[in-house]
Amino acid sequence: MLAALPLLLIISVTRPAVAAPSSTWTLLDGSAQYVCRTSGNHPPGGFGYYLATVIGEWSRPIDLALTNLPGASTSVDGRIYPGSNHPRDDGSTVVNGLVGYYVLSAPIGIHHPWIVATDGTQSQSFQVTLEIKQRC
């Protein structure tokens, strides 16, 4: 029995690993997105969203969230399911994701939340602009 132990160790070490499905995706830069929301109680800012575009191919869901939101604002996370998205012949690209938010209360001013996309292995992000005003 002990004589067979080194052979088992060699077999288990040299056994090839099963390759995980590959994902090659990119979150396109959407940092030019600007949203204006109002402050106050009429209702305060309310619901809004930003667009996210992922290109390439991916085998796991890509989760979207907003971070660095001002005040008592919350992210309404989004998800892009496994698939692919490639630029069309005319150069246009299908927008395949969005991430929402609620502004419950936030200080007046210009804020820069981040859109974060992750498949659990890699993460990519970009900043957007959220301006809170008395009136937009």
Salt bridges, closest charged atoms under 4 A:
GLU57 OE2 - HIS86 NE2 3.39
ASP63 OD1 - ARG79 NE 2.66
